[in-house]
Structure formats: C-alpha cells, structure tokens
Amino acid sequence: MTTPHILAVMGSGETAPTMVTTHRMLASKLQKPARAVLLDTPYGFQENAPELATKAVDYFQTSINLELEVAGLTEIIGADSLAVERGLQKVADADYVFAGPGSPTYALRQWSGTSLAGLLNKKLRDGGIVTFASAAALTLGRFTLPVYEIYKVGEDPRWLDGLNILGEIGINVALIPHYNNAEGGHHDTRFCYMGERRLSMLERELPADVYVLGVDEHTGMVIDLDTETVTVVGKGVVTIRVRGESTQIASGETFSIDRLRDPQSTAAPTAKTKTDNPPSDSVLAGATQASTTFDNNLREATDRLNQVFSAALANSDADGAARAALELDDAIAGWSGDTLQSDATDHARAVLRSMITRLAGAATGGLRDPRDVLGPFVQVLLDLRAQVRADKRFDLSDIIRDRLAALNVEVRDTPEGAQWDFRTS
C-alpha cells in the first residue's frame, strides 16, 4: 500500500456520526500501523480543552478504530520550547493529522512563527493525510475569517492571513465552513455566521485571484493529490462563489482539482468532470452513504425519534416504539463526541426517560384496542338485551343499556340492530 497524499476538509460534524463513513474511508488508506495525531491548538484557549481532546480520541478509537495521539500544542506562545518542539515533532512524524473546532484566530496566533504550516505542506507533498474541520478548516485558505471577533464581539468584518495550505496546491481561496448554518433562525447566520450582507462586504475585499469556497455543515471535501480529483462527501454541498455568483457541487460528485484551481474554466455547474485517474470506490461510498443515514444533530434525531415513538404507540405498535427508544439511545452514544452539542444531550435523555415511562404505562394498560378486548363481553350483553326486548321486557333492556353507559359504552338502536362504541366525552 502506497502512502496517500490527501487533504480532507469538513464543514462541521467532524466528531459526529455524519462523518464516520468518511473518516473510516480515510483511515483505510493508511498503512498499518499508522501514526495519527490530534492537533489540539484551535481549542487550546478553552478551559475544557482536555475534555475535548478526550472526546476526539474516544471518537476515533471507538468509531474509526484509529488511535489518536494528542500533540499537546494547546498553547505555543510562552510555552516551554521543548514541549512545543515535541508536539511539532509528533505532527511531523504522523501519517494522519486531524484538527477541528475552536477559534481560527487563536490557532493562527499560536502557529505564527512555527514550522506548523511547513510540516503540513511537506506531509501533503511526501505522503500523509491532513484532515481539518470547522475552525481548523477556516485556516486552510489564503485568508481566514475571525469569526468570534466579528459575530460575537462585534468587530468590523475583515480577513486575516491564513495558513494557505490550499494555495500550496494551487487553490487560491478563502475557505468558509458551516456554509449553510441556520442557527440564527430569523437572522442570517449562513456562511459561518457572517450572513449575506457581511459576506458581500468581505468578498469585495478579496484580491481578484481569490474566491470563496464554502463547505456545508456535515459535509466534506476529499482532495486526492494522487489522482488530482476532489470528491464531495456528507449531507450537503460545496459552493464555489466568485464575486457573488455561486455554483454548488453536490455530495457524491467527483471532479478534477483543476476546477478549484480555476473555477471559471468549467461551464457545467454540477456535472462530474471525467479524469484519467478516477477515485476509488471507497471514496464514492463515503460520499453517498453518509449523506442519507444521519440527522444533522442530536436534537433533530431526538425530535424525529420522539415522533416515531408516539406514532408507534398510537398504532399499538409496541415493537416500533421500543425500536425508536433503542435508536435514540444509540443516537445519544453516537453524538457524544460532537463538540457542537449544547443542551442537546440533556434534552435527548429527558425524551428517552419519557419514552420509557410511556412504554411502562402502555405495558400496564395494554396496547391492544379496547374494542378487541371488551368486544366479546359487550356482545354477550347486547345479545341478552335483544332477547329481553323481543320478550317485551323493556325495563330489563333499559337496565342493561344504562349499566353499559356507566362503563362508557354507548348503545344505539338502528334498523340493522344495536351498535355500540366507547364514549369519547
């Protein structure tokens, strides 16, 4: 097995179920044993940085069967120089480098003046896989958005210089993950929380040879430098935006890397570009499977499964209700590594407890249609009532009807005979 030369970019969901198939495909290309490193700088300023590292390590070990070693580069400025060099050496020696959430501004500030960008470029030249997602993905282009400073602090929209890893392979862009973000609800948080107004302002500040490359949430872009192809994977699309004009490339599509090097050279916006070196079947499998299997987040999965559960109970489908509860339990475990979850886990557990309680109530009261259970007994009384009515014993007939009414069973005499049903009010 030859060493691959791959740059993978993920818009979000890098430690969620949505990207498992893609991660596994990338890991399968590594020679065994492989050295994999978690570049922990982007979230190094957070107090829970050790917890985030543990989540990522657990996710890769459990879901991908890949052991991640933590680089230990949460802080570089002012840190012990020997510790920093050891961390950078781990990156240099790794066959696989992964970095994800956090702050692109913090990461760039820490990486400035180090050999980090050179190590990543060398890995892509000499052999290895680099996977950058979310905040880390923001640093890959020639320019980077200071997202927190603009969206949370209210600073004027501006660009920062990026690592320009993509520029080293001829892709001159400002890369924007979370491109289709919709967390804002009534206000526009697309384009990594910038919205159309601010993105248009920023776009005008880009040099003529630089364009915007957007990657949707739970979506990835696998750039295979051996085959000179790019494959879009996951749930959404990749967007090439040149001076406000956007072209979307759907998940599952593969095209020549030259399309990103010169985005105006291809007329067909969604057609696959045929190449002499098509991607492997495993790349295409990663592209198509992940796009339809999973929800966008745990809250969405919880709400969907709660509806499935409720419908199953309403239809007296005990097995269907149990399956929905079990699937929610699996979803809670599957999304446990996702660093973007807030109170979604608490919400999911509350719904799961509610499912268990409702199942217990159904087990006590029964899920069978009461008409099926009580129908034979009611029919015996109706037959008896018909007989006493035939004998002109209307007093007994009224007693039987009144006793049934006391049990919420309503009897109606029709030309076709006595009809009954449960009273609803």
Buried (B, 14 or more C-beta within 10 A) or exposed (E): EEBBBBBBBBBBBBBBBBBBBBBBBBBBBBEEEBBBBBBBBBBBBBEEBEEBBEBBBBBBEBBBEBEBEBBBBBBBEEBEEEEBEEBBBBBBEBBBBBBBBBBBBBBBBBBEEBBBBEBBBBBBEEBBBBBBBBBBBBBBBBBBBBBBBBBEEEEEBEBBEBBBBBBBBEBBBBBBBBBBBEEEEEEBBBBBBBBEEBBBEBBEEBEEEBBBBBBBBBBBBBBBBBBBBBBBBBBBBBBBBBEEEEBBBBBBBBBBBBBBBEBEEBEEEEEBBEBEEBBBEBBBBBBBBBBEEBBBBBBEBBBBBBEBBBEBBEEBBBEBBBBBBEBBBEBBEBBBBBBBBEEBBEBBBEBBEBBEEBBEEBEEEEBEEEEEEBEEEBEEBBEEBBEBBEEEEEEBBEEBBEEBEEEEBBBEEEEEEBEBEEEEE
